[in-house]
Amino acid sequence: MDDKMMKINLLIDCLRYPLNIRREDELLYRDAAKLINKTLNKYRSWRPELSSDNHWAMAALELAFDLTKMKDKNDTQPYLNKIEELAKELDNYINKE
């Protein structure tokens, strides 16, 4: 393994997952594992009568929903299009003088 990679162990739902990751991604992976555990625990406390599979499905749905919502917010293409449009208008204005 090179200097850019490292081995970590993540504890998710009382199970240990060994991973080889890029060194700069370690905090992201650890935060992601914490978020999964937090979301699972939330559904376990809200609906203790449901099975573990149901808790996992509900947690996965919530996290996927949040990810989908974030992707829409991070769509910069409309801004890039507007900047191009304004740049063309400026060029036209400058060239007319």
Order of alpha helices (4+ residues) and beta strands (2+ residues): beta-beta-alpha-alpha-alpha
